[in-house]
Amino acid sequence: MSLIEMQIARQSNPVDMIEFVAANNDWTFERSGEDEISMSVGGRWADYNVSFSWMEDFEALHLACAFDLKVPQSRVNEVIRLLSIVNGQVLMGHFDIWRLEDAIIFRQSLLLAGGAEPTDRQVEVLLSNALDSCEAYFQAFQFVVWSGMDAQEAVDAVLFETAGEA
């Protein structure tokens, strides 16, 4: 028997921990099934649709964070260039184009192999990393999609830091 074939009995569904954390933080959420929960989180630049899914086959808790920004076909190539630049700067997770909706999505997974259970702190960090990443780069995607900027110009514009006081 290979290690992959071993079955580990779980104490609980990891999505239950997401529900617990959401309830404790008074976040509005919807449990659409045993293995999925979703919520809407307001950010500075947009409202983010966050979905957590338990992927039993991979023993992974998957987070998908999408924002309402449709990518027109004429801007797909430049958005792909932007994805390449941005993903090179993101430590955990990655951005992608969700072709089904032509929308930008941030994805990240928490591996829980061997029956590991997620902690509330892990869930909070998973969510805060996704939101921080979306907030940091939302405007770059908006610049490329709606302002016609090229990818590098858009990243330079959003990562520009002001020094001093006016």
TORDO-679399 format. One record per residue: x negated, y negated, z negated of N, C-alpha, C in turn. Coordinates in Angstrom, 2 decimals. Each point is the difference from the previous one (the first is absolute). Last residue first. Layout:
REM TORDO-679399
[pt [X Y Z] [X Y Z] [X Y Z]];
...
END
This chain:
REM TORDO-679399
[pt [-2.55 -66.17 -2.60] [0.33 -1.17 0.81] [0.43 -1.15 -0.89]];
[pt [-3.58 4.25 -0.96] [1.35 -0.50 -0.21] [0.22 -1.23 0.85]];
[pt [-3.45 4.70 0.39] [0.20 -1.33 -0.59] [1.45 -0.36 -0.15]];
[pt [-1.06 3.48 3.70] [-0.87 -0.25 -1.15] [0.28 -1.40 -0.52]];
[pt [2.72 4.07 3.08] [-0.27 -1.41 -0.25] [-0.88 -0.14 -1.22]];
[pt [0.59 4.16 3.72] [0.15 -0.41 -1.38] [-0.40 -1.46 -0.16]];
[pt [1.71 3.80 4.00] [-0.67 -1.27 -0.26] [0.27 -0.40 -1.44]];
[pt [1.88 3.78 2.42] [-1.03 0.26 -1.00] [-0.81 -1.25 -0.32]];
[pt [3.47 0.08 3.33] [0.62 0.39 -1.28] [-1.02 0.24 -1.09]];
[pt [-1.39 -1.27 4.46] [0.92 -1.01 -0.51] [0.57 0.37 -1.37]];
[pt [-2.79 3.04 2.43] [-0.78 -1.14 -0.50] [0.91 -1.05 -0.64]];
[pt [2.05 3.60 2.16] [-0.63 0.44 -1.25] [-0.80 -1.14 -0.60]];
[pt [1.90 -0.82 4.19] [1.05 0.16 -1.01] [-0.59 0.42 -1.34]];
[pt [-2.83 -0.28 3.79] [0.43 -1.34 -0.43] [1.02 0.10 -1.13]];
[pt [-1.33 4.00 2.06] [-1.06 -0.54 -0.85] [0.35 -1.39 -0.51]];
[pt [3.04 2.16 3.05] [-0.11 0.69 -1.29] [-1.03 -0.63 -0.92]];
[pt [2.41 -3.15 3.59] [-0.67 1.30 0.12] [-0.29 0.51 -1.41]];
[pt [4.32 -3.12 1.10] [-1.42 0.00 -0.36] [-0.63 1.34 0.33]];
[pt [4.77 -1.54 0.49] [-0.87 0.33 1.13] [-1.49 -0.05 -0.30]];
[pt [4.21 -0.61 -2.75] [-0.75 -1.19 0.40] [-0.95 0.26 1.16]];
[pt [2.90 3.46 -2.00] [0.83 -1.15 0.39] [-0.77 -1.22 0.47]];
[pt [-2.14 4.33 -1.24] [1.27 0.34 0.64] [0.71 -1.25 0.55]];
[pt [-4.10 -0.44 -2.45] [-0.23 0.75 1.24] [1.31 0.23 0.75]];
[pt [0.20 -2.14 -4.21] [-0.74 -0.84 0.95] [-0.20 0.72 1.33]];
[pt [1.91 2.44 -3.57] [0.93 -0.99 0.51] [-0.68 -0.90 1.04]];
[pt [-2.64 3.08 -2.32] [0.88 0.70 0.93] [0.99 -0.97 0.63]];
[pt [-2.72 -1.76 -3.31] [-0.83 0.35 1.17] [0.85 0.73 1.03]];
[pt [1.97 -1.04 -4.16] [-0.09 -1.15 0.90] [-0.87 0.30 1.22]];
[pt [0.37 3.32 -3.39] [1.28 -0.23 0.68] [-0.12 -1.13 1.01]];
[pt [-3.44 1.81 -3.20] [-0.11 0.05 1.46] [1.29 -0.28 0.75]];
[pt [-0.59 -0.02 -4.93] [-1.26 -0.55 0.50] [-0.01 -0.12 1.52]];
[pt [3.68 2.05 -2.33] [-0.02 -1.45 -0.21] [-1.26 -0.62 0.62]];
[pt [0.36 4.69 0.04] [0.99 -0.60 0.90] [0.00 -1.52 -0.12]];
[pt [-2.74 2.40 -2.96] [-0.50 0.13 1.37] [0.96 -0.65 0.99]];
[pt [1.33 0.25 -4.51] [-1.13 -0.94 0.15] [-0.54 0.03 1.42]];
[pt [3.33 3.14 -1.09] [0.55 -1.36 0.07] [-1.10 -1.04 0.18]];
[pt [-1.29 4.51 -0.61] [0.75 -0.15 1.25] [0.51 -1.43 0.16]];
[pt [-2.10 1.12 -4.04] [-0.97 -0.03 1.10] [0.70 -0.20 1.34]];
[pt [2.68 0.59 -3.84] [-0.62 -1.34 0.03] [-1.06 -0.10 1.10]];
[pt [2.17 4.23 -0.68] [0.92 -1.03 0.50] [-0.68 -1.36 0.08]];
[pt [-2.50 3.50 -1.83] [0.34 0.36 1.38] [0.89 -1.08 0.61]];
[pt [-0.95 -0.32 -4.56] [-1.16 -0.38 0.81] [0.26 0.30 1.48]];
[pt [3.28 1.35 -3.11] [-0.08 -1.46 0.04] [-1.16 -0.47 0.87]];
[pt [0.42 4.61 -0.78] [1.11 -0.46 0.83] [-0.05 -1.52 0.13]];
[pt [-3.05 2.01 -2.92] [-0.34 0.34 1.38] [1.08 -0.52 0.96]];
[pt [0.83 -0.44 -4.61] [-1.05 -0.93 0.44] [-0.41 0.28 1.45]];
[pt [3.03 2.91 -2.17] [0.65 -1.27 0.31] [-1.01 -1.01 0.51]];
[pt [-1.19 5.05 0.92] [0.24 -0.81 -1.20] [0.70 -1.29 0.42]];
[pt [-0.01 5.15 2.41] [-0.39 -1.41 0.05] [0.30 -0.69 -1.32]];
[pt [-1.36 5.28 0.60] [1.17 -0.86 -0.11] [-0.46 -1.46 0.06]];
[pt [-2.03 5.12 1.80] [-0.21 -1.27 -0.72] [1.28 -0.83 0.04]];
[pt [-0.98 4.46 2.09] [1.01 -0.22 -1.02] [-0.18 -1.27 -0.80]];
[pt [-2.75 1.53 3.79] [-0.19 0.85 -1.17] [0.99 -0.24 -1.11]];
[pt [-0.78 -4.01 3.40] [-0.24 1.42 0.21] [-0.17 0.73 -1.33]];
[pt [1.37 -4.69 1.73] [0.30 0.59 -1.30] [-0.16 1.52 0.07]];
[pt [-1.10 -5.10 2.77] [-0.09 1.46 0.00] [0.19 0.53 -1.41]];
[pt [1.71 -4.51 2.57] [-0.63 0.40 -1.24] [0.01 1.52 -0.01]];
[pt [0.30 -3.96 4.18] [0.45 1.20 -0.69] [-0.80 0.22 -1.27]];
[pt [1.65 -4.05 3.99] [-1.00 0.48 -0.95] [0.57 1.23 -0.69]];
[pt [1.07 -4.18 4.10] [0.18 1.35 -0.53] [-1.16 0.37 -0.91]];
[pt [2.87 -4.31 2.75] [-1.18 0.33 -0.79] [0.26 1.36 -0.63]];
[pt [2.06 -2.61 4.64] [0.21 0.77 -1.22] [-1.35 0.23 -0.68]];
[pt [2.88 -2.89 4.27] [-1.25 0.22 -0.71] [0.32 0.70 -1.31]];
[pt [3.10 0.49 4.56] [-0.26 -0.84 -1.17] [-1.36 0.35 -0.59]];
[pt [3.09 2.02 3.58] [-0.91 -1.05 0.48] [-0.30 -1.00 -1.11]];
[pt [2.56 4.23 -0.30] [0.63 -1.31 -0.24] [-0.81 -1.16 0.58]];
[pt [-1.46 4.48 0.61] [1.45 0.21 0.00] [0.74 -1.33 -0.14]];
[pt [-4.80 0.28 -0.38] [0.52 -0.12 1.36] [1.52 0.20 0.08]];
[pt [-3.49 -1.81 -3.66] [1.04 1.02 -0.05] [0.77 -0.12 1.31]];
[pt [-5.15 -1.45 -1.33] [1.23 -0.41 0.68] [0.94 1.19 -0.07]];
[pt [-3.88 -1.21 -3.77] [0.29 0.73 1.22] [1.20 -0.65 0.68]];
[pt [-3.98 -0.38 -4.44] [1.12 -0.54 0.76] [0.14 0.79 1.29]];
[pt [-2.16 1.77 -4.90] [-0.25 -0.56 1.32] [1.30 -0.54 0.59]];
[pt [-2.83 1.89 -5.02] [1.15 -0.07 0.88] [-0.38 -0.57 1.36]];
[pt [-3.30 -1.37 -3.66] [0.88 1.15 -0.14] [1.21 -0.20 0.90]];
[pt [-3.54 -3.15 0.38] [-0.67 1.08 -0.72] [0.84 1.26 -0.07]];
[pt [-0.26 -4.01 3.83] [0.87 0.50 -1.06] [-0.67 1.21 -0.65]];
[pt [-1.78 -2.29 3.86] [-0.18 -0.81 -1.20] [0.81 0.49 -1.19]];
[pt [0.12 1.88 4.48] [-1.41 0.04 -0.38] [-0.28 -0.76 -1.29]];
[pt [4.29 -0.09 2.02] [-0.23 1.29 -0.65] [-1.46 0.20 -0.39]];
[pt [1.23 -3.92 2.44] [0.56 -0.01 -1.34] [-0.31 1.31 -0.73]];
[pt [-1.27 -0.38 4.58] [-0.75 -0.94 -0.84] [0.46 0.08 -1.45]];
[pt [2.37 2.57 3.15] [-1.38 0.48 -0.11] [-0.84 -0.89 -0.91]];
[pt [4.40 -1.33 1.10] [0.01 1.16 -0.90] [-1.41 0.52 -0.23]];
[pt [0.56 -3.35 3.23] [0.12 -0.53 -1.36] [0.00 1.14 -1.02]];
[pt [0.12 1.18 4.51] [-1.31 -0.58 -0.33] [0.00 -0.54 -1.43]];
[pt [4.08 1.46 1.60] [-0.89 1.16 -0.21] [-1.42 -0.47 -0.31]];
[pt [3.11 -3.25 1.22] [0.31 0.49 -1.34] [-0.88 1.21 -0.33]];
[pt [-0.21 -1.68 4.33] [-0.68 -0.91 -0.93] [0.27 0.39 -1.45]];
[pt [2.18 2.49 3.40] [-1.46 0.19 0.09] [-0.75 -0.91 -0.98]];
[pt [4.80 -0.43 0.35] [-0.43 1.25 -0.62] [-1.52 0.15 0.03]];
[pt [3.11 -3.56 1.82] [-1.01 -0.28 -1.03] [-0.57 1.26 -0.66]];
[pt [3.52 -0.08 3.45] [-1.06 -0.86 0.54] [-1.12 -0.28 -1.01]];
[pt [4.03 2.44 -1.16] [-0.91 0.79 0.83] [-1.18 -0.83 0.51]];
[pt [2.32 -1.49 -4.58] [0.42 0.12 1.40] [-1.07 0.73 0.82]];
[pt [1.18 0.35 -5.32] [-1.11 -0.24 0.91] [0.50 0.15 1.44]];
[pt [2.38 -1.34 -5.02] [0.04 0.85 1.19] [-1.13 -0.41 0.94]];
[pt [1.05 -0.49 -5.32] [-0.74 -0.71 1.04] [-0.10 0.94 1.19]];
[pt [1.54 0.27 -5.22] [0.84 -0.26 1.17] [-0.74 -0.88 0.99]];
[pt [-2.33 3.62 -3.44] [0.59 -1.33 -0.03] [0.66 -0.27 1.33]];
[pt [-1.67 4.52 -3.33] [0.23 -0.66 1.29] [0.51 -1.41 -0.22]];
[pt [-2.52 4.50 -2.50] [0.45 -1.36 -0.28] [0.10 -0.74 1.33]];
[pt [-0.57 5.26 -2.37] [0.09 -0.75 1.25] [0.60 -1.36 -0.34]];
[pt [-2.41 4.60 -2.62] [0.61 -1.32 -0.10] [-0.01 -0.62 1.40]];
[pt [-0.45 5.28 -2.35] [-0.25 -0.93 1.10] [0.77 -1.29 -0.23]];
[pt [-2.06 4.47 -2.73] [1.03 -1.01 -0.15] [-0.33 -1.10 1.01]];
[pt [-1.44 5.45 0.01] [-0.34 -1.42 0.07] [1.24 -0.86 -0.18]];
[pt [-1.08 4.97 0.85] [-0.10 -0.40 -1.39] [-0.44 -1.46 -0.10]];
[pt [1.21 2.66 3.97] [-1.32 -0.63 -0.15] [-0.31 -0.35 -1.45]];
[pt [4.18 1.99 1.26] [-1.00 0.80 0.73] [-1.41 -0.52 -0.18]];
[pt [3.79 -2.43 -1.86] [-0.33 1.24 -0.70] [-1.11 0.79 0.68]];
[pt [1.38 -5.14 -0.19] [-0.27 0.92 1.11] [-0.56 1.29 -0.60]];
[pt [3.00 -4.61 -1.59] [-0.80 1.13 -0.46] [-0.12 0.97 1.15]];
[pt [0.84 -5.53 0.08] [0.47 1.34 0.37] [-0.95 1.04 -0.55]];
[pt [1.57 -5.65 -0.22] [-0.88 1.04 -0.52] [0.62 1.34 0.39]];
[pt [0.43 -5.45 1.78] [0.56 1.34 -0.13] [-1.08 0.94 -0.52]];
[pt [1.38 -5.64 0.81] [-0.95 0.99 -0.51] [0.71 1.34 -0.17]];
[pt [0.38 -5.11 2.47] [0.77 1.21 -0.20] [-0.98 1.11 -0.36]];
[pt [-0.26 -5.64 -0.47] [-0.61 1.25 0.42] [0.91 1.17 -0.35]];
[pt [0.13 -5.64 1.08] [0.56 1.06 -0.83] [-0.54 1.30 0.56]];
[pt [-2.81 -4.68 0.42] [1.08 0.80 0.58] [0.60 0.90 -1.07]];
[pt [-3.48 -3.29 -0.89] [0.15 -0.23 1.43] [1.20 0.74 0.60]];
[pt [-1.15 0.28 -4.70] [-0.16 -1.42 0.30] [0.33 -0.29 1.47]];
[pt [2.41 4.23 -2.08] [-1.37 -0.50 -0.07] [-0.02 -1.48 0.30]];
[pt [3.67 4.21 -1.64] [-0.22 -1.33 0.55] [-1.45 -0.42 -0.20]];
[pt [2.40 4.99 0.52] [-0.80 -0.83 -0.89] [-0.27 -1.33 0.70]];
[pt [3.30 4.78 0.10] [-0.37 -1.22 0.69] [-0.70 -0.90 -1.00]];
[pt [0.58 5.69 0.38] [0.31 -1.26 -0.68] [-0.40 -1.17 0.89]];
[pt [0.71 5.96 -0.37] [-0.38 -1.22 0.70] [0.44 -1.22 -0.79]];
[pt [-1.04 5.82 -0.10] [0.58 -1.16 -0.67] [-0.47 -1.24 0.75]];
[pt [0.06 5.92 0.36] [-0.22 -1.35 0.54] [0.73 -1.05 -0.83]];
[pt [0.22 4.99 -0.36] [-1.42 -0.28 0.24] [-0.27 -1.39 0.52]];
[pt [4.45 1.70 -1.04] [-0.83 0.52 -1.09] [-1.45 -0.44 0.13]];
[pt [3.42 -3.23 2.27] [-0.10 1.45 0.00] [-0.90 0.43 -1.14]];
[pt [1.08 -4.55 0.71] [0.73 0.51 1.16] [-0.05 1.52 0.11]];
[pt [-0.38 -4.13 -3.69] [-0.52 1.36 0.11] [0.79 0.68 1.11]];
[pt [-1.12 -5.33 -1.24] [0.99 0.95 0.47] [-0.67 1.35 0.18]];
[pt [-0.79 -5.11 -2.90] [-0.47 1.12 0.83] [1.18 0.86 0.42]];
[pt [-1.91 -4.85 -2.72] [1.15 0.60 0.66] [-0.53 1.09 0.93]];
[pt [-2.43 -1.66 -4.61] [-0.03 -0.11 1.45] [1.25 0.67 0.55]];
[pt [-1.75 -0.58 -4.77] [1.23 -0.61 0.52] [-0.05 -0.27 1.50]];
[pt [-3.22 2.41 -2.87] [-0.36 -1.34 0.47] [1.21 -0.77 0.55]];
[pt [0.38 4.51 -1.60] [-0.65 -0.73 -1.09] [-0.37 -1.43 0.38]];
[pt [1.79 2.93 3.32] [1.02 -0.32 -1.01] [-0.59 -0.81 -1.15]];
[pt [-2.95 1.61 3.31] [0.90 -1.01 0.57] [1.05 -0.43 -1.02]];
[pt [-2.88 3.53 -1.17] [-0.74 -1.27 0.04] [0.91 -1.11 0.53]];
[pt [1.80 4.34 0.05] [-0.24 -0.42 -1.38] [-0.69 -1.37 -0.04]];
[pt [0.55 2.10 4.17] [1.28 -0.47 -0.51] [-0.14 -0.53 -1.43]];
[pt [-3.72 2.04 1.89] [0.25 -1.27 0.69] [1.31 -0.60 -0.52]];
[pt [-1.07 4.27 -1.48] [-0.85 -1.00 -0.66] [0.19 -1.37 0.65]];
[pt [2.18 3.71 1.93] [0.62 -0.34 -1.29] [-0.81 -1.06 -0.74]];
[pt [-1.61 1.98 3.96] [0.89 -1.13 0.27] [0.74 -0.40 -1.28]];
[pt [-2.84 3.88 0.10] [-0.69 -1.28 -0.16] [0.86 -1.23 0.29]];
[pt [1.85 4.69 -1.96] [-0.20 -0.57 1.31] [-0.70 -1.36 -0.18]];
[pt [-0.81 3.86 -3.66] [1.08 -0.86 0.48] [-0.33 -0.47 1.41]];
[pt [-2.57 3.40 -2.14] [0.85 -0.31 -1.14] [1.22 -0.83 0.44]];
[pt [-2.62 3.53 3.27] [0.00 -1.38 -0.47] [0.95 -0.16 -1.16]];
[pt [-2.97 4.30 2.13] [1.32 -0.45 -0.44] [-0.11 -1.41 -0.58]];
[pt [-3.04 2.50 3.85] [-0.05 -0.58 -1.34] [1.41 -0.47 -0.35]];
[pt [-2.49 3.61 3.65] [1.16 -0.81 -0.31] [-0.10 -0.47 -1.45]];
[pt [-3.69 1.72 4.04] [0.45 0.04 -1.38] [1.19 -0.93 -0.21]];
[pt [-2.61 0.51 4.14] [1.23 0.77 -0.15] [0.51 0.07 -1.43]];
[pt [-4.16 -2.14 1.31] [1.12 -0.74 0.57] [1.32 0.72 -0.25]];
[pt [-4.19 1.99 -1.14] [0.43 -1.00 -0.98] [1.22 -0.77 0.49]];
[pt [-0.65 4.97 1.80] [-0.77 -1.24 0.04] [0.56 -0.97 -1.03]];
[pt [-0.03 5.54 0.06] [0.84 -1.18 0.00] [-0.89 -1.24 0.00]];
END
